[in-house]
């Protein structure tokens, strides 16, 4: 058709090929320097040999060097999400000054990633497996007083068969929080899976190995409690738990994005909101099947899970300490160091402190002598019953105000009330006035209410009233003496001169 000078548009229409394909064959024929008529008389094999593309040139030394580096580059980019090809190119040029430019290096890396990004589609069995992972991004709890933003980690779990997900925020990723979170996840799902799978995290791995990984005692105790088997992914193979990796990203979109403008003042507030959004996530119908994760779970997977124990597993720490003079024991890391009270009568004895994410207990031998709710904020938790009487009295005095002292004085009597009112009205600092009132009211313990009332009556005509005045009256028993009015009498005798004696002055 080319030899007959048929227009290219007509040739393309008849052969159902594009203009580019026709031009490529035309170019190959021209490069072979054979006229179109001769080509038309050739067999198909001869035409193929004549028009085949030129042989691929041998790869250059530059390309061979890069070929050895590409697997490492691809692995680094997969492991470090903040790593850029620009940085890799800068490092590449330091070792290979005559290497590829940035654009070519980027093309070779992308081609390698595309060619080697093969994935195996896992098939999951109902009720067989639960996958576990921590979200890379953190959420925050805001302290009410300091407005400090406290970072918290988020544990994510899912059942890959149904896609049912669970998320919980925790102050730390340490073992006590980790196993508590896993127990809560299993409770949320309502049953125990046959296998629990995660990466080689230190919270439950003692030694990682592709064929025989070793789990720590806490992990083995937890798995035995729930009658489940532990399984670890291969090292640097995150796709072994691909579904939970995917649900972490979906939680970013569905949970993190929804609460980005919200402020939470406690971990319970944050988790309450997370659980609410997690339920909505599990109830949301799929665009492809029209079924929600929860509906698939309830219909096909829930019945395949193992039974739950009566009570959830709690990972517990314990330590033995000698109770010091401040009758408190310390629990928690530096940033959450919290002190819990123990009855002061046990000071000097060795006690055992047992704690988890929920409670702190103190034992003397086998007797529990103190129980507190666990706090994750630095400070103190002190019960009144654990304090000696003088400490308790001092603590109560710190919270008193003018109304308290007036009420206490009124119970004693009218004159005591007036005395306290004068003290409070005096030009003292408020704290000094309160101390004086405290002292006045304390006199009733030693001398009784009646004597204190009489003492206050004795000074009722005085312009000022102080604690010292009343104390001296009571110590010297002046409150019992008759209160005689002071009368000024002028004696009558001859030595007294009248007013006329001073008239001439």
TAFENPE-V423559 format. One record per backbone hydrogen bond with DSSP energy under -1.0 kcal/mol. NH is the residue of the N-H (numbers start at 1). CO is the residue of the C=O. If there is no record, write none. Layout:
# TAFENPE-V423559
{{NH | CO} {NH | CO}}
This chain:
# TAFENPE-V423559
{{5 | 2} {6 | 1} {11 | 7} {12 | 8} {13 | 9} {14 | 10} {15 | 11} {16 | 12} {17 | 12} {22 | 18} {23 | 19} {24 | 20} {25 | 21} {26 | 22} {27 | 23} {28 | 24} {29 | 25} {30 | 26} {31 | 27} {32 | 28} {34 | 29} {39 | 35} {40 | 36} {42 | 39} {47 | 43} {48 | 44} {49 | 45} {50 | 46} {51 | 47} {52 | 48} {64 | 60} {65 | 61} {66 | 62} {67 | 63} {68 | 64} {70 | 66} {73 | 69} {74 | 70} {75 | 71} {76 | 72} {77 | 73} {78 | 74} {79 | 75} {80 | 76} {83 | 80} {88 | 84} {89 | 85} {90 | 86} {91 | 87} {92 | 88} {93 | 89} {94 | 90} {95 | 91} {96 | 92} {99 | 96} {105 | 101} {106 | 102} {107 | 103} {108 | 104} {109 | 105} {110 | 106} {111 | 107} {112 | 108} {113 | 109} {114 | 110} {115 | 111} {116 | 112} {118 | 116} {128 | 125} {130 | 195} {131 | 158} {132 | 197} {133 | 156} {135 | 154} {139 | 152} {141 | 150} {142 | 264} {143 | 148} {147 | 143} {150 | 141} {152 | 139} {153 | 170} {155 | 168} {156 | 133} {157 | 166} {158 | 131} {159 | 164} {163 | 159} {166 | 157} {168 | 155} {170 | 153} {178 | 174} {179 | 175} {180 | 176} {181 | 177} {182 | 178} {183 | 179} {184 | 180} {185 | 181} {186 | 182} {187 | 183} {188 | 184} {189 | 185} {190 | 186} {191 | 186} {192 | 306} {194 | 127} {195 | 128} {196 | 229} {197 | 130} {198 | 231} {201 | 199} {204 | 201} {205 | 201} {206 | 214} {207 | 214} {214 | 207} {216 | 204} {220 | 216} {221 | 217} {222 | 218} {223 | 219} {224 | 220} {225 | 221} {226 | 222} {228 | 223} {229 | 194} {231 | 196} {233 | 198} {237 | 234} {240 | 237} {241 | 238} {242 | 239} {245 | 241} {246 | 242} {247 | 243} {248 | 244} {249 | 245} {250 | 246} {251 | 247} {252 | 248} {253 | 249} {254 | 250} {255 | 251} {256 | 251} {257 | 252} {259 | 255} {262 | 259} {270 | 266} {271 | 267} {272 | 268} {273 | 269} {274 | 270} {275 | 271} {276 | 272} {277 | 273} {278 | 274} {279 | 275} {280 | 276} {281 | 277} {282 | 278} {283 | 279} {286 | 291} {290 | 286} {294 | 282} {296 | 292} {297 | 293} {298 | 294} {299 | 295} {300 | 296} {301 | 297} {302 | 297} {304 | 301} {305 | 302} {306 | 192} {317 | 355} {319 | 353} {321 | 351} {323 | 349} {327 | 324} {329 | 340} {331 | 338} {337 | 334} {338 | 331} {339 | 379} {340 | 329} {341 | 381} {342 | 327} {344 | 386} {346 | 343} {347 | 344} {348 | 323} {349 | 346} {351 | 321} {352 | 363} {353 | 319} {354 | 361} {355 | 317} {356 | 359} {360 | 372} {361 | 354} {362 | 370} {363 | 352} {364 | 367} {367 | 364} {369 | 362} {370 | 362} {372 | 360} {374 | 358} {379 | 337} {381 | 339} {386 | 383} {387 | 384} {392 | 388} {393 | 389} {394 | 390} {395 | 391} {396 | 392} {397 | 393} {398 | 394} {399 | 396} {400 | 397} {405 | 401} {406 | 402} {407 | 403} {408 | 404} {409 | 405} {410 | 406} {411 | 407} {412 | 408} {413 | 409} {417 | 413} {418 | 414} {419 | 415} {420 | 416} {421 | 417} {422 | 418} {423 | 419} {424 | 420} {425 | 421} {428 | 426} {433 | 429} {434 | 430} {435 | 431} {436 | 432} {437 | 433} {438 | 434} {439 | 435} {440 | 436} {441 | 437} {442 | 438} {443 | 440} {444 | 441} {445 | 442} {447 | 443} {448 | 444} {452 | 448} {453 | 449} {454 | 450} {455 | 451} {456 | 452} {457 | 453} {458 | 454} {459 | 455} {460 | 457} {462 | 459} {470 | 466} {471 | 467} {472 | 468} {473 | 469} {474 | 470} {475 | 471} {476 | 472} {477 | 474} {478 | 473} {480 | 477} {484 | 482} {496 | 493} {502 | 499} {503 | 500}}
